[in-house]
């Protein structure tokens, strides 16, 4: 089973590092490594994991299941941290059009306060300087666009995370426990579970084939 985390696996005869190393090799290298004295084949791996090849794990023994989660980790991928609202605002500011508008606004405000030198005999009283309003209006418009865009992205990401969590919770895997095929959430799979895979099923984790009938694999979608 593919797991994340993991800790002390001293209660079993195989470590998380050994299982990871075994899953990293393919084809002939996997066969050679699996049948080496370190693993002693499929049967040896099952013995090291204390799994009954006929009955599977004991679903009533929650202590054993929890020990496996503690030793090898859980069958789940931690989600990436959600972007904060300020980070989304910063990303929205990278739009080229908004950058141009910001530059124009700053230049407009700067020029509004610039007064060219005048000769003393031509000095006239000027009215209130309102030229800065145009630059400020551009800045306000840019800020409104940034906040609206960021809020929409933040709301969409929250909705996507909620939908993703719901889909993951609804995904079930067929395992053999207590000599019976049971349906359990994929996140509750532990190292040592015997998965029952039939045609059309998605593989819920990495693993080794214990027994098969007329098995064929098609990796064209992966390798092209």
PyMOL CGO cylinders between C-alpha atoms (Angstrom):
from pymol import cmd
from pymol.cgo import CYLINDER

trace = [
    CYLINDER, 0.00, 0.00, 0.00, 1.23, 3.53, -0.75, 0.3, 1, 1, 1, 1, 1, 1,
    CYLINDER, 1.23, 3.53, -0.75, 1.34, 5.47, 2.49, 0.3, 1, 1, 1, 1, 1, 1,
    CYLINDER, 1.34, 5.47, 2.49, 2.42, 8.82, 3.82, 0.3, 1, 1, 1, 1, 1, 1,
    CYLINDER, 2.42, 8.82, 3.82, 4.25, 9.32, 7.08, 0.3, 1, 1, 1, 1, 1, 1,
    CYLINDER, 4.25, 9.32, 7.08, 5.26, 6.31, 9.11, 0.3, 1, 1, 1, 1, 1, 1,
    CYLINDER, 5.26, 6.31, 9.11, 7.15, 5.79, 12.32, 0.3, 1, 1, 1, 1, 1, 1,
    CYLINDER, 7.15, 5.79, 12.32, 8.36, 2.88, 14.41, 0.3, 1, 1, 1, 1, 1, 1,
    CYLINDER, 8.36, 2.88, 14.41, 7.92, -0.41, 12.51, 0.3, 1, 1, 1, 1, 1, 1,
    CYLINDER, 7.92, -0.41, 12.51, 9.77, -2.58, 15.05, 0.3, 1, 1, 1, 1, 1, 1,
    CYLINDER, 9.77, -2.58, 15.05, 6.64, -4.68, 15.66, 0.3, 1, 1, 1, 1, 1, 1,
    CYLINDER, 6.64, -4.68, 15.66, 7.00, -5.97, 12.09, 0.3, 1, 1, 1, 1, 1, 1,
    CYLINDER, 7.00, -5.97, 12.09, 9.94, -7.67, 10.35, 0.3, 1, 1, 1, 1, 1, 1,
    CYLINDER, 9.94, -7.67, 10.35, 10.09, -5.21, 7.46, 0.3, 1, 1, 1, 1, 1, 1,
    CYLINDER, 10.09, -5.21, 7.46, 10.64, -1.46, 7.58, 0.3, 1, 1, 1, 1, 1, 1,
    CYLINDER, 10.64, -1.46, 7.58, 9.01, 1.36, 5.67, 0.3, 1, 1, 1, 1, 1, 1,
    CYLINDER, 9.01, 1.36, 5.67, 12.33, 2.06, 3.94, 0.3, 1, 1, 1, 1, 1, 1,
    CYLINDER, 12.33, 2.06, 3.94, 12.50, -1.55, 2.69, 0.3, 1, 1, 1, 1, 1, 1,
    CYLINDER, 12.50, -1.55, 2.69, 8.95, -1.39, 1.31, 0.3, 1, 1, 1, 1, 1, 1,
    CYLINDER, 8.95, -1.39, 1.31, 9.64, 1.96, -0.36, 0.3, 1, 1, 1, 1, 1, 1,
    CYLINDER, 9.64, 1.96, -0.36, 12.81, 0.56, -1.93, 0.3, 1, 1, 1, 1, 1, 1,
    CYLINDER, 12.81, 0.56, -1.93, 10.87, -2.45, -3.18, 0.3, 1, 1, 1, 1, 1, 1,
    CYLINDER, 10.87, -2.45, -3.18, 8.17, -0.25, -4.77, 0.3, 1, 1, 1, 1, 1, 1,
    CYLINDER, 8.17, -0.25, -4.77, 10.77, 1.89, -6.54, 0.3, 1, 1, 1, 1, 1, 1,
    CYLINDER, 10.77, 1.89, -6.54, 12.03, -0.92, -8.79, 0.3, 1, 1, 1, 1, 1, 1,
    CYLINDER, 12.03, -0.92, -8.79, 10.25, -2.41, -11.81, 0.3, 1, 1, 1, 1, 1, 1,
    CYLINDER, 10.25, -2.41, -11.81, 10.04, -5.57, -13.96, 0.3, 1, 1, 1, 1, 1, 1,
    CYLINDER, 10.04, -5.57, -13.96, 13.15, -7.82, -13.78, 0.3, 1, 1, 1, 1, 1, 1,
    CYLINDER, 13.15, -7.82, -13.78, 14.80, -5.77, -11.06, 0.3, 1, 1, 1, 1, 1, 1,
    CYLINDER, 14.80, -5.77, -11.06, 11.67, -6.13, -8.94, 0.3, 1, 1, 1, 1, 1, 1,
    CYLINDER, 11.67, -6.13, -8.94, 11.59, -9.91, -9.40, 0.3, 1, 1, 1, 1, 1, 1,
    CYLINDER, 11.59, -9.91, -9.40, 15.27, -10.25, -8.48, 0.3, 1, 1, 1, 1, 1, 1,
    CYLINDER, 15.27, -10.25, -8.48, 14.91, -8.02, -5.44, 0.3, 1, 1, 1, 1, 1, 1,
    CYLINDER, 14.91, -8.02, -5.44, 11.68, -9.64, -4.30, 0.3, 1, 1, 1, 1, 1, 1,
    CYLINDER, 11.68, -9.64, -4.30, 13.18, -13.14, -4.43, 0.3, 1, 1, 1, 1, 1, 1,
    CYLINDER, 13.18, -13.14, -4.43, 16.40, -12.11, -2.68, 0.3, 1, 1, 1, 1, 1, 1,
    CYLINDER, 16.40, -12.11, -2.68, 17.17, -13.28, 0.84, 0.3, 1, 1, 1, 1, 1, 1,
    CYLINDER, 17.17, -13.28, 0.84, 16.06, -9.89, 2.16, 0.3, 1, 1, 1, 1, 1, 1,
    CYLINDER, 16.06, -9.89, 2.16, 12.42, -10.44, 1.19, 0.3, 1, 1, 1, 1, 1, 1,
    CYLINDER, 12.42, -10.44, 1.19, 12.07, -14.18, 0.33, 0.3, 1, 1, 1, 1, 1, 1,
    CYLINDER, 12.07, -14.18, 0.33, 9.35, -13.63, -2.27, 0.3, 1, 1, 1, 1, 1, 1,
    CYLINDER, 9.35, -13.63, -2.27, 5.71, -12.69, -1.84, 0.3, 1, 1, 1, 1, 1, 1,
    CYLINDER, 5.71, -12.69, -1.84, 5.24, -15.27, 0.89, 0.3, 1, 1, 1, 1, 1, 1,
    CYLINDER, 5.24, -15.27, 0.89, 8.20, -13.87, 2.79, 0.3, 1, 1, 1, 1, 1, 1,
    CYLINDER, 8.20, -13.87, 2.79, 6.86, -10.31, 2.59, 0.3, 1, 1, 1, 1, 1, 1,
    CYLINDER, 6.86, -10.31, 2.59, 3.45, -11.45, 3.87, 0.3, 1, 1, 1, 1, 1, 1,
    CYLINDER, 3.45, -11.45, 3.87, 5.09, -13.28, 6.75, 0.3, 1, 1, 1, 1, 1, 1,
    CYLINDER, 5.09, -13.28, 6.75, 7.15, -10.22, 7.66, 0.3, 1, 1, 1, 1, 1, 1,
    CYLINDER, 7.15, -10.22, 7.66, 3.96, -8.12, 7.60, 0.3, 1, 1, 1, 1, 1, 1,
    CYLINDER, 3.96, -8.12, 7.60, 2.15, -10.78, 9.66, 0.3, 1, 1, 1, 1, 1, 1,
    CYLINDER, 2.15, -10.78, 9.66, -0.62, -11.27, 7.10, 0.3, 1, 1, 1, 1, 1, 1,
    CYLINDER, -0.62, -11.27, 7.10, -2.68, -14.42, 6.63, 0.3, 1, 1, 1, 1, 1, 1,
    CYLINDER, -2.68, -14.42, 6.63, -2.77, -14.94, 2.86, 0.3, 1, 1, 1, 1, 1, 1,
    CYLINDER, -2.77, -14.94, 2.86, -6.15, -16.70, 3.10, 0.3, 1, 1, 1, 1, 1, 1,
    CYLINDER, -6.15, -16.70, 3.10, -8.01, -14.61, 5.68, 0.3, 1, 1, 1, 1, 1, 1,
    CYLINDER, -8.01, -14.61, 5.68, -6.33, -11.25, 5.33, 0.3, 1, 1, 1, 1, 1, 1,
    CYLINDER, -6.33, -11.25, 5.33, -6.25, -8.88, 8.27, 0.3, 1, 1, 1, 1, 1, 1,
    CYLINDER, -6.25, -8.88, 8.27, -8.56, -9.01, 11.27, 0.3, 1, 1, 1, 1, 1, 1,
    CYLINDER, -8.56, -9.01, 11.27, -11.01, -6.12, 10.95, 0.3, 1, 1, 1, 1, 1, 1,
    CYLINDER, -11.01, -6.12, 10.95, -11.95, -6.41, 14.64, 0.3, 1, 1, 1, 1, 1, 1,
    CYLINDER, -11.95, -6.41, 14.64, -8.36, -6.01, 15.78, 0.3, 1, 1, 1, 1, 1, 1,
    CYLINDER, -8.36, -6.01, 15.78, -8.25, -2.21, 15.75, 0.3, 1, 1, 1, 1, 1, 1,
    CYLINDER, -8.25, -2.21, 15.75, -5.00, -2.23, 17.71, 0.3, 1, 1, 1, 1, 1, 1,
    CYLINDER, -5.00, -2.23, 17.71, -3.24, -4.10, 14.88, 0.3, 1, 1, 1, 1, 1, 1,
    CYLINDER, -3.24, -4.10, 14.88, -4.67, -1.75, 12.23, 0.3, 1, 1, 1, 1, 1, 1,
    CYLINDER, -4.67, -1.75, 12.23, -3.59, 1.29, 14.23, 0.3, 1, 1, 1, 1, 1, 1,
    CYLINDER, -3.59, 1.29, 14.23, -0.11, -0.19, 14.72, 0.3, 1, 1, 1, 1, 1, 1,
    CYLINDER, -0.11, -0.19, 14.72, 0.20, -0.54, 10.94, 0.3, 1, 1, 1, 1, 1, 1,
    CYLINDER, 0.20, -0.54, 10.94, -0.84, 3.09, 10.45, 0.3, 1, 1, 1, 1, 1, 1,
    CYLINDER, -0.84, 3.09, 10.45, 1.68, 4.16, 13.08, 0.3, 1, 1, 1, 1, 1, 1,
    CYLINDER, 1.68, 4.16, 13.08, 4.46, 2.08, 11.55, 0.3, 1, 1, 1, 1, 1, 1,
    CYLINDER, 4.46, 2.08, 11.55, 3.88, 2.77, 7.86, 0.3, 1, 1, 1, 1, 1, 1,
    CYLINDER, 3.88, 2.77, 7.86, 1.62, 5.81, 7.70, 0.3, 1, 1, 1, 1, 1, 1,
    CYLINDER, 1.62, 5.81, 7.70, -1.81, 6.41, 6.22, 0.3, 1, 1, 1, 1, 1, 1,
    CYLINDER, -1.81, 6.41, 6.22, -2.93, 5.80, 2.65, 0.3, 1, 1, 1, 1, 1, 1,
    CYLINDER, -2.93, 5.80, 2.65, -3.52, 9.43, 1.79, 0.3, 1, 1, 1, 1, 1, 1,
    CYLINDER, -3.52, 9.43, 1.79, -1.69, 12.32, 0.15, 0.3, 1, 1, 1, 1, 1, 1,
    CYLINDER, -1.69, 12.32, 0.15, -1.68, 15.48, 2.28, 0.3, 1, 1, 1, 1, 1, 1,
    CYLINDER, -1.68, 15.48, 2.28, -3.33, 18.30, 0.33, 0.3, 1, 1, 1, 1, 1, 1,
    CYLINDER, -3.33, 18.30, 0.33, -1.30, 21.34, -0.60, 0.3, 1, 1, 1, 1, 1, 1,
    CYLINDER, -1.30, 21.34, -0.60, -1.93, 24.28, 1.74, 0.3, 1, 1, 1, 1, 1, 1,
    CYLINDER, -1.93, 24.28, 1.74, -4.63, 26.58, 0.45, 0.3, 1, 1, 1, 1, 1, 1,
    CYLINDER, -4.63, 26.58, 0.45, -3.44, 29.97, -0.81, 0.3, 1, 1, 1, 1, 1, 1,
    CYLINDER, -3.44, 29.97, -0.81, -4.25, 32.86, 1.50, 0.3, 1, 1, 1, 1, 1, 1,
    CYLINDER, -4.25, 32.86, 1.50, -6.38, 35.78, 0.33, 0.3, 1, 1, 1, 1, 1, 1,
    CYLINDER, -6.38, 35.78, 0.33, -3.34, 38.08, 0.37, 0.3, 1, 1, 1, 1, 1, 1,
    CYLINDER, -3.34, 38.08, 0.37, -1.38, 35.62, -1.80, 0.3, 1, 1, 1, 1, 1, 1,
    CYLINDER, -1.38, 35.62, -1.80, -4.26, 35.53, -4.29, 0.3, 1, 1, 1, 1, 1, 1,
    CYLINDER, -4.26, 35.53, -4.29, -4.27, 39.34, -4.36, 0.3, 1, 1, 1, 1, 1, 1,
    CYLINDER, -4.27, 39.34, -4.36, -0.54, 39.33, -5.06, 0.3, 1, 1, 1, 1, 1, 1,
    CYLINDER, -0.54, 39.33, -5.06, -1.00, 36.81, -7.88, 0.3, 1, 1, 1, 1, 1, 1,
    CYLINDER, -1.00, 36.81, -7.88, -3.81, 38.91, -9.38, 0.3, 1, 1, 1, 1, 1, 1,
    CYLINDER, -3.81, 38.91, -9.38, -1.54, 41.97, -9.43, 0.3, 1, 1, 1, 1, 1, 1,
    CYLINDER, -1.54, 41.97, -9.43, 0.79, 40.17, -11.84, 0.3, 1, 1, 1, 1, 1, 1,
    CYLINDER, 0.79, 40.17, -11.84, -1.68, 40.70, -14.68, 0.3, 1, 1, 1, 1, 1, 1,
    CYLINDER, -1.68, 40.70, -14.68, 0.11, 42.80, -17.33, 0.3, 1, 1, 1, 1, 1, 1,
    CYLINDER, 0.11, 42.80, -17.33, -2.87, 45.10, -17.92, 0.3, 1, 1, 1, 1, 1, 1,
    CYLINDER, -2.87, 45.10, -17.92, -3.15, 45.88, -14.21, 0.3, 1, 1, 1, 1, 1, 1,
    CYLINDER, -3.15, 45.88, -14.21, 0.59, 46.55, -14.00, 0.3, 1, 1, 1, 1, 1, 1,
    CYLINDER, 0.59, 46.55, -14.00, 0.30, 49.06, -16.88, 0.3, 1, 1, 1, 1, 1, 1,
    CYLINDER, 0.30, 49.06, -16.88, -2.66, 50.76, -15.20, 0.3, 1, 1, 1, 1, 1, 1,
    CYLINDER, -2.66, 50.76, -15.20, -0.75, 51.00, -11.90, 0.3, 1, 1, 1, 1, 1, 1,
    CYLINDER, -0.75, 51.00, -11.90, 2.21, 52.61, -13.64, 0.3, 1, 1, 1, 1, 1, 1,
    CYLINDER, 2.21, 52.61, -13.64, -0.10, 55.07, -15.41, 0.3, 1, 1, 1, 1, 1, 1,
    CYLINDER, -0.10, 55.07, -15.41, -1.83, 55.92, -12.13, 0.3, 1, 1, 1, 1, 1, 1,
    CYLINDER, -1.83, 55.92, -12.13, 1.48, 56.60, -10.34, 0.3, 1, 1, 1, 1, 1, 1,
    CYLINDER, 1.48, 56.60, -10.34, 2.75, 58.75, -13.23, 0.3, 1, 1, 1, 1, 1, 1,
    CYLINDER, 2.75, 58.75, -13.23, -0.56, 60.64, -13.38, 0.3, 1, 1, 1, 1, 1, 1,
    CYLINDER, -0.56, 60.64, -13.38, -0.52, 61.38, -9.65, 0.3, 1, 1, 1, 1, 1, 1,
    CYLINDER, -0.52, 61.38, -9.65, 3.13, 62.45, -9.80, 0.3, 1, 1, 1, 1, 1, 1,
    CYLINDER, 3.13, 62.45, -9.80, 2.54, 64.83, -12.70, 0.3, 1, 1, 1, 1, 1, 1,
    CYLINDER, 2.54, 64.83, -12.70, -0.52, 66.33, -11.02, 0.3, 1, 1, 1, 1, 1, 1,
    CYLINDER, -0.52, 66.33, -11.02, 1.68, 67.74, -8.25, 0.3, 1, 1, 1, 1, 1, 1,
    CYLINDER, 1.68, 67.74, -8.25, 4.38, 69.00, -10.58, 0.3, 1, 1, 1, 1, 1, 1,
    CYLINDER, 4.38, 69.00, -10.58, 4.35, 72.74, -11.26, 0.3, 1, 1, 1, 1, 1, 1,
    CYLINDER, 4.35, 72.74, -11.26, 6.65, 74.21, -13.91, 0.3, 1, 1, 1, 1, 1, 1,
    CYLINDER, 6.65, 74.21, -13.91, 8.64, 77.31, -12.88, 0.3, 1, 1, 1, 1, 1, 1,
    CYLINDER, 8.64, 77.31, -12.88, 6.89, 80.62, -13.71, 0.3, 1, 1, 1, 1, 1, 1,
    CYLINDER, 6.89, 80.62, -13.71, 8.18, 84.17, -14.08, 0.3, 1, 1, 1, 1, 1, 1,
    CYLINDER, 8.18, 84.17, -14.08, 7.26, 86.51, -11.26, 0.3, 1, 1, 1, 1, 1, 1,
    CYLINDER, 7.26, 86.51, -11.26, 5.40, 89.03, -13.42, 0.3, 1, 1, 1, 1, 1, 1,
    CYLINDER, 5.40, 89.03, -13.42, 3.13, 86.32, -14.84, 0.3, 1, 1, 1, 1, 1, 1,
    CYLINDER, 3.13, 86.32, -14.84, 2.12, 84.75, -11.54, 0.3, 1, 1, 1, 1, 1, 1,
    CYLINDER, 2.12, 84.75, -11.54, -1.59, 83.97, -11.42, 0.3, 1, 1, 1, 1, 1, 1,
    CYLINDER, -1.59, 83.97, -11.42, -3.65, 82.49, -8.69, 0.3, 1, 1, 1, 1, 1, 1,
    CYLINDER, -3.65, 82.49, -8.69, -4.39, 78.87, -9.47, 0.3, 1, 1, 1, 1, 1, 1,
    CYLINDER, -4.39, 78.87, -9.47, -7.61, 77.16, -8.51, 0.3, 1, 1, 1, 1, 1, 1,
    CYLINDER, -7.61, 77.16, -8.51, -7.66, 73.92, -6.48, 0.3, 1, 1, 1, 1, 1, 1,
    CYLINDER, -7.66, 73.92, -6.48, -5.53, 71.17, -8.00, 0.3, 1, 1, 1, 1, 1, 1,
    CYLINDER, -5.53, 71.17, -8.00, -7.86, 68.34, -8.99, 0.3, 1, 1, 1, 1, 1, 1,
    CYLINDER, -7.86, 68.34, -8.99, -5.61, 66.63, -11.51, 0.3, 1, 1, 1, 1, 1, 1,
    CYLINDER, -5.61, 66.63, -11.51, -4.68, 63.94, -8.97, 0.3, 1, 1, 1, 1, 1, 1,
    CYLINDER, -4.68, 63.94, -8.97, -8.25, 62.61, -9.00, 0.3, 1, 1, 1, 1, 1, 1,
    CYLINDER, -8.25, 62.61, -9.00, -7.71, 60.81, -12.31, 0.3, 1, 1, 1, 1, 1, 1,
    CYLINDER, -7.71, 60.81, -12.31, -4.70, 58.86, -10.97, 0.3, 1, 1, 1, 1, 1, 1,
    CYLINDER, -4.70, 58.86, -10.97, -6.49, 57.96, -7.74, 0.3, 1, 1, 1, 1, 1, 1,
    CYLINDER, -6.49, 57.96, -7.74, -9.51, 56.79, -9.71, 0.3, 1, 1, 1, 1, 1, 1,
    CYLINDER, -9.51, 56.79, -9.71, -7.30, 54.43, -11.70, 0.3, 1, 1, 1, 1, 1, 1,
    CYLINDER, -7.30, 54.43, -11.70, -5.76, 53.08, -8.46, 0.3, 1, 1, 1, 1, 1, 1,
    CYLINDER, -5.76, 53.08, -8.46, -9.22, 52.49, -6.95, 0.3, 1, 1, 1, 1, 1, 1,
    CYLINDER, -9.22, 52.49, -6.95, -10.37, 50.70, -10.10, 0.3, 1, 1, 1, 1, 1, 1,
    CYLINDER, -10.37, 50.70, -10.10, -7.29, 48.44, -10.04, 0.3, 1, 1, 1, 1, 1, 1,
    CYLINDER, -7.29, 48.44, -10.04, -7.84, 47.61, -6.35, 0.3, 1, 1, 1, 1, 1, 1,
    CYLINDER, -7.84, 47.61, -6.35, -11.49, 46.75, -6.99, 0.3, 1, 1, 1, 1, 1, 1,
    CYLINDER, -11.49, 46.75, -6.99, -10.53, 44.43, -9.85, 0.3, 1, 1, 1, 1, 1, 1,
    CYLINDER, -10.53, 44.43, -9.85, -7.82, 42.77, -7.71, 0.3, 1, 1, 1, 1, 1, 1,
    CYLINDER, -7.82, 42.77, -7.71, -10.12, 42.21, -4.72, 0.3, 1, 1, 1, 1, 1, 1,
    CYLINDER, -10.12, 42.21, -4.72, -13.01, 40.88, -6.84, 0.3, 1, 1, 1, 1, 1, 1,
    CYLINDER, -13.01, 40.88, -6.84, -10.70, 38.52, -8.79, 0.3, 1, 1, 1, 1, 1, 1,
    CYLINDER, -10.70, 38.52, -8.79, -9.02, 37.29, -5.60, 0.3, 1, 1, 1, 1, 1, 1,
    CYLINDER, -9.02, 37.29, -5.60, -12.34, 36.73, -3.84, 0.3, 1, 1, 1, 1, 1, 1,
    CYLINDER, -12.34, 36.73, -3.84, -13.69, 34.71, -6.78, 0.3, 1, 1, 1, 1, 1, 1,
    CYLINDER, -13.69, 34.71, -6.78, -10.50, 32.59, -6.91, 0.3, 1, 1, 1, 1, 1, 1,
    CYLINDER, -10.50, 32.59, -6.91, -10.61, 32.05, -3.13, 0.3, 1, 1, 1, 1, 1, 1,
    CYLINDER, -10.61, 32.05, -3.13, -14.26, 30.96, -3.26, 0.3, 1, 1, 1, 1, 1, 1,
    CYLINDER, -14.26, 30.96, -3.26, -13.63, 28.63, -6.22, 0.3, 1, 1, 1, 1, 1, 1,
    CYLINDER, -13.63, 28.63, -6.22, -10.68, 27.02, -4.47, 0.3, 1, 1, 1, 1, 1, 1,
    CYLINDER, -10.68, 27.02, -4.47, -12.74, 26.40, -1.34, 0.3, 1, 1, 1, 1, 1, 1,
    CYLINDER, -12.74, 26.40, -1.34, -15.51, 24.82, -3.41, 0.3, 1, 1, 1, 1, 1, 1,
    CYLINDER, -15.51, 24.82, -3.41, -12.97, 22.68, -5.28, 0.3, 1, 1, 1, 1, 1, 1,
    CYLINDER, -12.97, 22.68, -5.28, -11.37, 21.51, -2.02, 0.3, 1, 1, 1, 1, 1, 1,
    CYLINDER, -11.37, 21.51, -2.02, -14.78, 20.60, -0.61, 0.3, 1, 1, 1, 1, 1, 1,
    CYLINDER, -14.78, 20.60, -0.61, -15.72, 18.64, -3.75, 0.3, 1, 1, 1, 1, 1, 1,
    CYLINDER, -15.72, 18.64, -3.75, -12.33, 16.89, -3.78, 0.3, 1, 1, 1, 1, 1, 1,
    CYLINDER, -12.33, 16.89, -3.78, -12.69, 15.85, -0.13, 0.3, 1, 1, 1, 1, 1, 1,
    CYLINDER, -12.69, 15.85, -0.13, -16.18, 14.51, -0.81, 0.3, 1, 1, 1, 1, 1, 1,
    CYLINDER, -16.18, 14.51, -0.81, -14.97, 12.46, -3.79, 0.3, 1, 1, 1, 1, 1, 1,
    CYLINDER, -14.97, 12.46, -3.79, -12.06, 11.03, -1.79, 0.3, 1, 1, 1, 1, 1, 1,
    CYLINDER, -12.06, 11.03, -1.79, -14.35, 10.06, 1.08, 0.3, 1, 1, 1, 1, 1, 1,
    CYLINDER, -14.35, 10.06, 1.08, -16.76, 8.34, -1.31, 0.3, 1, 1, 1, 1, 1, 1,
    CYLINDER, -16.76, 8.34, -1.31, -14.01, 6.23, -2.94, 0.3, 1, 1, 1, 1, 1, 1,
    CYLINDER, -14.01, 6.23, -2.94, -14.15, 2.64, -1.74, 0.3, 1, 1, 1, 1, 1, 1,
    CYLINDER, -14.15, 2.64, -1.74, -11.68, -0.23, -2.00, 0.3, 1, 1, 1, 1, 1, 1,
    CYLINDER, -11.68, -0.23, -2.00, -12.40, -3.97, -1.89, 0.3, 1, 1, 1, 1, 1, 1,
    CYLINDER, -12.40, -3.97, -1.89, -10.20, -5.78, 0.65, 0.3, 1, 1, 1, 1, 1, 1,
    CYLINDER, -10.20, -5.78, 0.65, -10.11, -9.26, 2.11, 0.3, 1, 1, 1, 1, 1, 1,
    CYLINDER, -10.11, -9.26, 2.11, -10.51, -9.12, 5.87, 0.3, 1, 1, 1, 1, 1, 1,
    CYLINDER, -10.51, -9.12, 5.87, -11.76, -11.92, 8.07, 0.3, 1, 1, 1, 1, 1, 1,
    CYLINDER, -11.76, -11.92, 8.07, -11.78, -14.14, 4.95, 0.3, 1, 1, 1, 1, 1, 1,
    CYLINDER, -11.78, -14.14, 4.95, -14.55, -11.92, 3.50, 0.3, 1, 1, 1, 1, 1, 1,
    CYLINDER, -14.55, -11.92, 3.50, -14.42, -9.27, 0.79, 0.3, 1, 1, 1, 1, 1, 1,
    CYLINDER, -14.42, -9.27, 0.79, -15.27, -5.93, 2.40, 0.3, 1, 1, 1, 1, 1, 1,
    CYLINDER, -15.27, -5.93, 2.40, -15.70, -2.38, 1.14, 0.3, 1, 1, 1, 1, 1, 1,
    CYLINDER, -15.70, -2.38, 1.14, -13.72, 0.24, 3.05, 0.3, 1, 1, 1, 1, 1, 1,
    CYLINDER, -13.72, 0.24, 3.05, -12.72, 3.86, 2.29, 0.3, 1, 1, 1, 1, 1, 1,
    CYLINDER, -12.72, 3.86, 2.29, -9.41, 4.07, 0.43, 0.3, 1, 1, 1, 1, 1, 1,
    CYLINDER, -9.41, 4.07, 0.43, -7.98, 6.25, 3.20, 0.3, 1, 1, 1, 1, 1, 1,
    CYLINDER, -7.98, 6.25, 3.20, -8.47, 3.37, 5.69, 0.3, 1, 1, 1, 1, 1, 1,
    CYLINDER, -8.47, 3.37, 5.69, -6.24, 0.96, 3.75, 0.3, 1, 1, 1, 1, 1, 1,
    CYLINDER, -6.24, 0.96, 3.75, -3.20, -0.16, 5.71, 0.3, 1, 1, 1, 1, 1, 1,
    CYLINDER, -3.20, -0.16, 5.71, 0.02, -1.91, 4.77, 0.3, 1, 1, 1, 1, 1, 1,
    CYLINDER, 0.02, -1.91, 4.77, -0.77, -5.63, 4.73, 0.3, 1, 1, 1, 1, 1, 1,
    CYLINDER, -0.77, -5.63, 4.73, -4.29, -5.34, 3.35, 0.3, 1, 1, 1, 1, 1, 1,
    CYLINDER, -4.29, -5.34, 3.35, -5.14, -7.82, 0.59, 0.3, 1, 1, 1, 1, 1, 1,
    CYLINDER, -5.14, -7.82, 0.59, -6.92, -5.79, -2.10, 0.3, 1, 1, 1, 1, 1, 1,
    CYLINDER, -6.92, -5.79, -2.10, -9.42, -7.48, -4.39, 0.3, 1, 1, 1, 1, 1, 1,
    CYLINDER, -9.42, -7.48, -4.39, -9.02, -5.85, -7.83, 0.3, 1, 1, 1, 1, 1, 1,
    CYLINDER, -9.02, -5.85, -7.83, -11.40, -6.59, -10.68, 0.3, 1, 1, 1, 1, 1, 1,
    CYLINDER, -11.40, -6.59, -10.68, -11.64, -5.32, -14.25, 0.3, 1, 1, 1, 1, 1, 1,
    CYLINDER, -11.64, -5.32, -14.25, -12.17, -1.55, -14.41, 0.3, 1, 1, 1, 1, 1, 1,
    CYLINDER, -12.17, -1.55, -14.41, -11.08, -0.83, -10.82, 0.3, 1, 1, 1, 1, 1, 1,
    CYLINDER, -11.08, -0.83, -10.82, -8.62, 1.92, -10.03, 0.3, 1, 1, 1, 1, 1, 1,
    CYLINDER, -8.62, 1.92, -10.03, -5.63, 0.75, -8.05, 0.3, 1, 1, 1, 1, 1, 1,
    CYLINDER, -5.63, 0.75, -8.05, -6.04, 2.28, -4.58, 0.3, 1, 1, 1, 1, 1, 1,
    CYLINDER, -6.04, 2.28, -4.58, -2.33, 2.01, -3.71, 0.3, 1, 1, 1, 1, 1, 1,
    CYLINDER, -2.33, 2.01, -3.71, 1.04, 0.57, -4.68, 0.3, 1, 1, 1, 1, 1, 1,
    CYLINDER, 1.04, 0.57, -4.68, 1.39, -3.12, -3.97, 0.3, 1, 1, 1, 1, 1, 1,
    CYLINDER, 1.39, -3.12, -3.97, 2.46, -6.60, -4.99, 0.3, 1, 1, 1, 1, 1, 1,
    CYLINDER, 2.46, -6.60, -4.99, 0.39, -9.20, -6.85, 0.3, 1, 1, 1, 1, 1, 1,
    CYLINDER, 0.39, -9.20, -6.85, -0.32, -12.09, -4.51, 0.3, 1, 1, 1, 1, 1, 1,
    CYLINDER, -0.32, -12.09, -4.51, -2.62, -14.06, -6.82, 0.3, 1, 1, 1, 1, 1, 1,
    CYLINDER, -2.62, -14.06, -6.82, -4.10, -13.37, -10.26, 0.3, 1, 1, 1, 1, 1, 1,
    CYLINDER, -4.10, -13.37, -10.26, -6.14, -14.93, -13.03, 0.3, 1, 1, 1, 1, 1, 1,
    CYLINDER, -6.14, -14.93, -13.03, -5.59, -14.01, -16.69, 0.3, 1, 1, 1, 1, 1, 1,
    CYLINDER, -5.59, -14.01, -16.69, -3.90, -10.77, -15.69, 0.3, 1, 1, 1, 1, 1, 1,
    CYLINDER, -3.90, -10.77, -15.69, -2.92, -8.26, -18.39, 0.3, 1, 1, 1, 1, 1, 1,
    CYLINDER, -2.92, -8.26, -18.39, -1.64, -4.71, -18.00, 0.3, 1, 1, 1, 1, 1, 1,
    CYLINDER, -1.64, -4.71, -18.00, -1.86, -1.79, -20.41, 0.3, 1, 1, 1, 1, 1, 1,
    CYLINDER, -1.86, -1.79, -20.41, 0.56, 1.05, -19.68, 0.3, 1, 1, 1, 1, 1, 1,
    CYLINDER, 0.56, 1.05, -19.68, -0.01, 2.91, -22.95, 0.3, 1, 1, 1, 1, 1, 1,
    CYLINDER, -0.01, 2.91, -22.95, -1.80, 5.74, -21.15, 0.3, 1, 1, 1, 1, 1, 1,
    CYLINDER, -1.80, 5.74, -21.15, 1.30, 6.24, -19.00, 0.3, 1, 1, 1, 1, 1, 1,
    CYLINDER, 1.30, 6.24, -19.00, 4.14, 5.58, -21.43, 0.3, 1, 1, 1, 1, 1, 1,
    CYLINDER, 4.14, 5.58, -21.43, 2.40, 6.72, -24.63, 0.3, 1, 1, 1, 1, 1, 1,
]
cmd.load_cgo(trace, "trace")
